[in-house]
Amino acid sequence: MDWITSGLSPLYTLGVNIWNLILSFCLGKGLSTPESFSPSAWAYVNNFLYPFFQAIAATMLNLFFYIGICRQVGNLRESMTLETGVNILIKVILGINSVMLFCKWVFEITGITGSVMISTGEFNGIEQGVLDSFQAMLHMIVGIIFLVVAIVCSATVFVTIFSRSVQLYMLAAVGPLAISCIPGGPGIQNAAGAWIKTLLTKSLSIIVIAMFIILVSKFNLTDFLSTNFLTDIVLPTRCIQNMFIMMLTAAGVKGADSFMKQTFGI
């Protein structure tokens, strides 16, 4: 029966290898800072996009500063005081020049936290398991299904994590525009708050993704079905368990941003 085993198992083995390879690659890249994720892309953001939007934000900062002053002067209930002027001045000083430093700090914190979580969580991907001749014959039926599920779930994780990284580059580039709205007062300064919330959501989502992947990897069919039930029926239990883990992981990676927004309101 060895020739049957060797002829039927490759699709299942290929699916396992594709999933473990893509997941390890995405985690390694996703947990890195944008600066190390793609040095060429970060150089373009840091040397061209960021200064470009910073120059635009400098003009907008002056405009919103005058708007903020006019709002305070025109407020008949609260006259313009020294404290109000100092408050607006501090907002201007802490404006667009500190955006990149803040972004780098957030990126480093989230990357380190996620890396520590993965390293201490003993995550090794899904296991193929030992297949006897009869189980290999069953994989002739479910092997192609497993491979399709592995490819779809791997593509979902790959696209989600890489699109998150691209969005981090864009957030770092347009940050000065959002921060320049702070002196404008209520309403206008909400743009800065929205930018900070989005930056934190996209950055911290990798921690949620790492935590979710570790938790799902700990699941086992015996947690939901009794051992006697699994031994009494003839099913490729390892294959079914791996498909369950892959689909649940892909759904968790896709919904990481929604989890952050619903849980922490950001």
Sequence and secondary structure as in RCSB ss.txt:
>XXXX:A:sequence
MDWITSGLSPLYTLGVNIWNLILSFCLGKGLSTPESFSPSAWAYVNNFLYPFFQAIAATMLNLFFYIGICRQVGN
LRESMTLETGVNILIKVILGINSVMLFCKWVFEITGITGSVMISTGEFNGIEQGVLDSFQAMLHMIVGIIFLVVA
IVCSATVFVTIFSRSVQLYMLAAVGPLAISCIPGGPGIQNAAGAWIKTLLTKSLSIIVIAMFIILVSKFNLTDFL
STNFLTDIVLPTRCIQNMFIMMLTAAGVKGADSFMKQTFGI
>XXXX:A:secstr
 HHHHHHHSHHHHHHHHHHHHHHHHHHHHHTS HHHH HHHHHHIIIIIHHHHHHHHHHHHHHHHHHHHHHHHT 
SSS   HHHHHHHHHHHHTSGGGHHHHHHHHHHHHHHHHHHHHHHTT          HHHHHHHHHHHHHHHHHH
HHHHHHHHHHHHHHHHHHHHHHHHHHHHHTTGGG TTTTHHHHHHHHHHHHHHHHHHHHHHHHHHHHT  GGGTS
 HHHHHHS   HHHHHHHHHHHHHHHHHHTHHHHHHHHH  
